[in-house]
């Protein structure tokens, strides 16, 4: 098996683990809430603790992977991820009041998650180039999408055994992925020194100084997409179990429908947009409008099946938005800056995941209509912001000023070379005349047998000596 194929197989499971961290738990949250006698707000923090920890640590994980080794960071991250699941699972098994230890385990898992998918994407960039890099990133995205669809079903199946079996499954999953990763992936040796911390921070500030006008709204839009997605899934999970008594695999299947719609749309969108910035901008605006429409219509729905169908519209909108944001953000910055910017972007997205469930729970305390109208207002507002501010320049325009400056510098250098050449040409005739004179003197010396430039007395002395 070729090493490139081994690298791809070894990396495929890493983003899958990251996705399972939240989506696999959502089906069992209502059962955990009942077993531990928690409020809906407390239950939502099982998602929030994981996501906040991941969001805060992702930028540091990206920097550590630049400074030391991406393979080392991923290996430690997977180990910590599995250990956090073990802590949460054993706490639920052994203690009656296990809530705080479960949160601690989830924080450990979140810290571990920070060093998985974002670093795997950077490692693909290190190991591959050109079309191979695109295929590698596509495979990771496929793994991510597959994880989103399967995770609610897997969580529901594990929940049939016992609700905390989901936590105990993480060490097994992480262990298998870690072994495959260690045996198959080979990291290339670094050819350049990593940036010092000050330079790293300065590079980030420079990027935002140049692109901040549209980059900051793009970050927020990505975060809002996941904020609404996980908030809705949290609400839907509780609604299916508490109101409609739908549990187990059927519940997992229903939760997977919006995720499947989002994954399929994202895959198709990624194949269509390529590098067309105008099309990306249009898709982002349409996606936000679909989200807004979906949440307005959801407020009128009195049937859970109709509600799921309506929420699929919003999931299609999210599937339109996320690939466009990814391509815009990656394409707008230099390759040397992509690691830090994508890490920050992923961190902001995780904050959205963290905030979603508790905010939806808080809004739901007022009413379902308040919840849906508030979220619809937020997505509608950012549709307007996207229309006004999301206008990234193409690389040709971005580099236009730099090219002009470079052309001026090249012209100046060329002028200096011409001047130096002219000076050399002025000196060259004199040097050539001097060389010709010396050649004539040598020829005359050979013909006469003496140097005519030297005094005649020297010639007479040589003649007496010979006589």
Phi, psi and omega in degrees: 000130180295151183297324178300319178294318177300316179301316181296315180297318181294330183272341188300323184284344186294309178293333177300318180299319182297318181294322182297337186305322180251313188297327182288337182276333188306318180296333184264358183297318177300321178293317178298320178302316180289317184293322182262003179056056182255159170277167178297324180294317177297319181297322181298334182287348173294326173282317185296317182300316178297313189286321178295316179300315179296315182298321181284329187268338184308313180299322179291323177297320178298317179293317179298323179291330175289320186281322184251268184208132179294321181296321178296315181297316179296319181296313178296320182297314179297321179296315180293323178300310179296320180296320178299319176296321179295318179300312181295317182294316180292325177298316179293328180286319190264331188247146175284318180257079189260005189303312184293322178290327176296317177299319178298316177298322179292325176297317176300318178296321179296319177298319177295320181299330181300334182258021182255266188301314181299322181285326176298321177297318178295323180292324174300318177298328178286322189273336185231166176212159177062225182296326179296322178295317179299318178296319180297314178295323177297321178294320177296320179293324176296317177299319178298314180295319178298320178297320179298320183285317186280333189299318177296325179292316178298316179299320179294319179296317178294326179295338177292333178285297175196148190299326182274004176298335177300315180296316183289344178284335184299316179300323180292311181299312181296323179297316179296313180297320180295316180297315179298317181298313183295321184281331188259328187270131174241122181272139178285153177289144180287139178256351181225154179284142179290155179290140170297163184302315181298317180293324178299312180295320180297320179297319178298314181296324178296320179298315181288333176294322181279320189242004189301330184302323178251338184290319179297311175300324179297318177301314182294322179296317176300319179294319181295324178301313181283330174302311181288323182299308184284332174296316179294317179298320178298314179296316183294321179299315180292321181295316181298320185277315186283318186266317186255000176054035176263119185224177175070215185296325179298319178297314177301322178295319178296319179293332181285340184299308178298324180292323177294318178299318179295316182295316179297315180298318180297320180296314180294318180299315179300326180284334184274315194290324183050244181242024184273101186295321180298317179295320177300315181299317179297316180297322179296315180295315178298318180300317179293323177293323176295319176299314180299313179299318181300315183286329175294313180295325182298331180292339180266353186278133177247004183235133185295327181289320175295321179300315179297319178298320179292319180293335175299326177300315177295323178295323175298320176300316177297322178295332175286323189282309191299314178298325179293317178297317179302312182294319179298312184292316180292320183285342185277340185243160179292158183300324180291343182257352187295321182302311183290321183288317178294327176296315178298318180298313178297324178297315178296321178299320180293328175297323176299316177299321182294320186280332186308297184302313180294324179292317177299320178296317179297315179293326181293336177296333175281300175180164178296322180297317178301318180299308184291319181292324179296315181291323177296320177297321179295312181292325176295319177300317182284341171295318177294316179299319179298319179297323184274325192244333183282086180223065179292143178277152175292162181298329179296317178290321180300320185267001182301310181297319180296322179295320178297317179298318180296323179295318177299315180297320179295321178296319178296317179296321179295320178298318178297321178296319180295318178297317179296323180294320179296318178298320180294322179294324179294325180281333187296316180302316179299318180294321180293321177298319180296320178295319179296321179296318179295322179296319177298319179298320180294318179296318179297322179296320180293323181288313185277335183086000175212166180273111183294345180282337183278155181301151181294333179298325179295322180293318181295321179298318180296325180292318178298317181300323180289323179292000000 
